């Protein structure tokens, strides 16, 4: 779905409201008020709230899929570099788009999901696991890795950590004396990511035969 700048602006506003109030708790009127436009304009651009949610998920999921494709086809990177680049990308994107992360978690626990969105999320999850497993298999086959852990180890580890960082941003910002989200993201990138990346490396070079 090709979007113009105004549609992207509206989606960002809707994303924030959805994360705060939930999809069911957010109305088109809420979105139009926050965006400073009338309800008719929102309906003109998207047709319905359901279509708006679908467009938002399509954009976010497509970007992750494109990153996977780029890394998989990059012959200049070895399996370790591909795997760590994707894990770091996944964590960085979730932290940068924390509203979407919260929305995604809420969507997964909703009793009534849009089938297309649920199927899209499930398909992407499978693609992520398949690609991470491919990186691991390649690294193990070339003896770059000494261990061959299941891909789910990396997904659970990475997503568990980023979920904690997102849901406890206010508390951790106070703890680290950080003034805003930008400073919080920078602190994590500089002081937390290096330890996480080293942890992933340690998993891959752990000798299972000992």
Buried (B, 14 or more C-beta within 10 A) or exposed (E): EEBEEEBEBBBBBBBBBBBEEBBEEBEBEBBBBBBEBEEEBBBEBBEEBEBBBBBBBBBBBEEBBEBBEBBBEEEEBBBBBBBBBBBBBBBBBBBEBBBBBBBBBBBEEEEEBBEEBBEBBEEBEEBBBEBBBBBBBBBBEEEBBBBEBEBEBBBEBBBEBBBEBBBEBEEBBEEEEBEEEEEBBEBBBEEBBEEBBEEBBEBBEEEEEE
